[in-house]
Amino acid sequence: MGLANEEIISQVDSLLAGRIVVPSIQRDYVWMRTDVRDLFDSLYRGYPVGALLLWRTNLQVPFRTAAVVQANKSPHQPLYLLDGQQRLTSLAWVFCPESKADGRRIDLRFDVRTEEFVNPSAVQCKDPLLIPVSLILQENIQFYEVLVDAGVEMAHPEFRLWTSRLQRVHGIRKHQVAVITYDSDDYEEVAEVFARLNKGGRRLSKGDLVYSAIAARWADGLQTMDAFHDKLKDSGFALDREAVLRLMSLLAGTGAHHIKLIGAAMDEAALEEAWRTTEAALRYAIDFLRTECGIPRSEILTSPNVMVVPALLLHHRQGKLRPGESALLRRWVYTAMAFSHYSLQVEGKLDAEARLVKSRVGEELFTELIRRASGPRSVDSPIQPRDLEQKYSTHAFFRLLYIAALQRKVKDWATNMAINDRPMVSGSRIEYHHVFPRARVQSGYPKEEWNSLANLAFVTGQTNKMISSKLPAEYMVDIAPARLVEQWIPDDLRLRSLDRFPEFLDARRHLLANVLNKLLGLPEYEGQVRHDDIDEPPADDEVIAEESIAPSPVSGAAGTDTSESGFEVQAIYEGQRIVGRYDAFTHALTVMSGRARGVYGSPSGAAVAVVKSINPDVDPNRNGWLFWTVTATGALLHSLR
């Protein structure tokens, strides 16, 4: 690994000349104009702006068209820009405005009076003392001429001071930036190095590099794979690429550790055939999840890896299951979801399951698969009401209850129309409603009770607003009894009063536990409803601090790196990087670092908490969709709405 300090202008020149290129694994340019402004302000003040990470390799790594106009292809092997694309591209656009590929130039000005960099409004553009930064950065600029052209006479008392400030802006050209050059022909090694060096911004995964390696060996590979991922996204089943690569690797016979796909034995023909098989297997699996499991979109899965076993099995059976196997495979899907089967040791579990699919048949196969997915639980042990205590909308049980509601064609309490996972009318979007409104119970009961699964029901947004803060005893008199039965509301009218809230929760947990038992193929729980002392909740079962209107389960989080509890997001505020995890199903956001750690019902609620914890003297109101970015892609969270 080489480390050197280079002048920024030299790196800009290398990008424009094609000596540095952007590999196809990199994201698009996503910075906003304010980000460019802040970068130049940091350079002007001598603040560190981070290193550039370049990759030197003898491999033929595919690269894509950069956001700048580059010279003809360099006769020498280029360096690949792994970290620093946003910064270097922004610098190129300002240093050389005509290099902006789309022709829409960035207008960045420097106020010589206040030493501020400005993205000017139409009115500010008329201010002659807001000097275009691109002009100041020209190689042979005469600073006194710039001021004279702006109407400042040389006799002006600030002329000398303002000239020195222009010189300082021009000095950004000579600013030294750390350039790390890593030499390697090992994709896995490069992925590991990058992951350790790049703690913020776009984290390059091993899966990214595998896709790049496949594209380097298979001429149409990247285009073919991207086209299929676009189809998955359009169908509502945008799957994590890591999970897809694991399936591809298993089908290719190299095991679930997909890095092995770049082994010497995988030539173009082998990769193309493995991908063709993967597409076919995924189509089988998605159809099964939709039609047999009632899962309308990928965000409802607790892990994208849940689709691998159905894909493998249906591929080996050429899409045909024997009588009774559909129910057994469906039971396995629900069991794997309910008990977070793929939260740990993903590759090892998938390897073992792939061997089972190949070596066993019939009931013996499914008995073993279900046993493994059940974890430490006894396979036929029913879920008890106690198991639902301190379980919230972030838990896998919530997703399974949502599936059960869709299968049952539960109707909305006000419209009497079946709830629709993807309605055309925005007011018909499904939200979860607190049966006992939070405003009425939060002062007298602990949060783990009023925010628990037993106090949640599925209604449309307009119905949620209509109910508002009314108690069940008041608003349920206008709801058809059949609607309440559909959502497992106890029929004892006495339990709808505020003083009987704990008893209501006990009774509903009993009902919900047996809904889950039926879904999972487990015996019905027949014990008495009781409220025993609760166990210490697992570390990942946090209480949600929700907004007044609960977030919707519907989301468009496509193309993201999902996991058992969502996917990683981050925010940079006051120089601090805050890490979070966003749940695409519930819109809840867990802040995982800093003083604001906790679970919040929306991105905005989490953003406000972060701002208050770091800077309590400012207005904390923030739009969370613009505050957080998706770590895996670098895109604003708003892009997923």
Secondary structure, DSSP 4 states (H G I P E B T S, - for coil): -EEEEEEHHHHHHHHHTTSEEEETTSPPP---HHHHHHHHHHHHTT-----EEEEE-SS---EE--SB---SPPSSPPEEEEE-HHHHHHHHHHHSGGGBTTS-----EEETTTTEEE---TTGGG-TTEEEHHHHTSTT--HHHHHHHTT--TTSTTHHHHHHHHHHHHGGGG-EEEEEEEE-S-HHHHHHHHHHH--SS-PPPHHHHHHHHHHHHSTTHHHHHHHHHHHHHHTT----HHHHHHHHHHHHTS-S-GGGGGSTT--HHHHHHHHHHHHHHHHHHHHHHHHTT---SGGGSS-GGGGHHHHHHHHHTTT---TTHHHHHHHHHHHHHHTTTTSS-HHHHHHHHHHHHHH--HHHHHHHHHHHHTTTS-TTPPP-GGGGTT--TTSHHHHHHHHHHHHTTPBPTTT-SB--SS-SSGGG-EEEEESS-HHHHTTTS-HHHHTSGGGEEEEEHHHHHHHTT--HHHHGGGS-HHHHHHTT----GGGGSGGGHHHHHHHHHHHHHHHHHHHTTPPPP-SPP---PPPPPPTT-PPEE--SSPPPS-----S---BTTBEEEEEEETTEEEEEEE-TTT--EEE-SSTT-EEESSHHHHHHHHHHHH-TTS-----HHHH-EETTT--BGGGG-
